[in-house]
Structures are given as structure tokens and as C-alpha cells.
């Protein structure tokens, strides 16, 4: 989800002119999300990836998270 938001913001700022430019922006959005995930995992000491649905994850108490 973060990758899509990042790619959208980059796309709005740069106004790509075609598929090739959009593909580069999509790659950059994915890279931004990867860097963010790695930083979160480094800070928390656990995986940022979960099998839980995002809606269900938001309803859980922080104490109940693995």
C-alpha cells in the first residue's frame, strides 16, 4: 500500500509522459516502500509483514501483536 501511495505522489509531481516513464516511477515507489519496511523492521526488531488483513490489524491492541 505504501508503494502505491509513494508512486502516486511521485507521478503527480513529475507528470510522466508515457508508459516507460510511469514504469520508472512505479519502481521508485516500490523502492521507497522497501526502504521504509526495512527501517521499521530494524527499529522494532520484528517483521513488518503480517498475514493479517489490514482492517483486522487496525482493530487489534498493540499488546496482542506478535
C-alpha positions in Angstrom: 0.0 0.0 0.0 2.8 2.4 0.8 4.4 1.7 -2.6 1.2 2.7 -4.4 0.9 5.9 -2.4 4.6 6.8 -3.0 4.3 6.1 -6.7 1.1 8.2 -7.0 2.8 11.1 -5.2 5.9 10.9 -7.4 3.7 10.6 -10.5 1.7 13.7 -9.6 4.9 15.6 -9.0 6.6 14.5 -12.3 3.7 14.1 -14.7 5.1 11.2 -16.7 4.5 11.3 -20.4 4.1 7.6 -21.2 4.4 4.0 -20.1 8.2 3.9 -19.8 8.3 7.0 -17.5 5.4 5.6 -15.4 7.2 2.2 -15.1 10.3 4.0 -13.7 8.1 5.9 -11.2 6.4 2.6 -10.1 9.9 1.2 -9.5 10.8 4.2 -7.4 7.6 3.9 -5.4 8.4 0.3 -4.6 12.0 1.1 -3.6 10.7 3.8 -1.2 8.3 1.3 0.4 11.2 -1.2 0.7 13.4 1.3 2.4 10.6 2.2 4.8 9.8 -1.5 5.6 13.5 -2.2 6.3 13.7 0.8 8.6 10.6 -0.3 10.5 11.9 -3.8 10.9 15.3 -2.5 12.1 13.6 -0.2 14.7 11.2 -2.8 16.0 13.3 -6.0 15.7 10.5 -7.9 14.1 8.9 -8.4 10.6 6.7 -5.6 9.3 4.9 -8.1 7.1 1.9 -9.9 8.5 -0.7 -12.4 7.3 -3.4 -10.3 8.9 -5.8 -8.3 6.9 -5.2 -4.5 7.3 -8.7 -4.0 8.7 -8.2 -6.7 11.3 -4.7 -5.4 12.2 -6.1 -2.0 13.0 -8.6 -3.4 15.4 -6.0 -5.3 17.5 -4.5 -4.0 20.6 -0.7 -3.2 20.4 -0.2 -5.7 23.2 -1.6 -8.5 21.2 0.7 -8.1 18.2 3.4 -10.8 17.7 
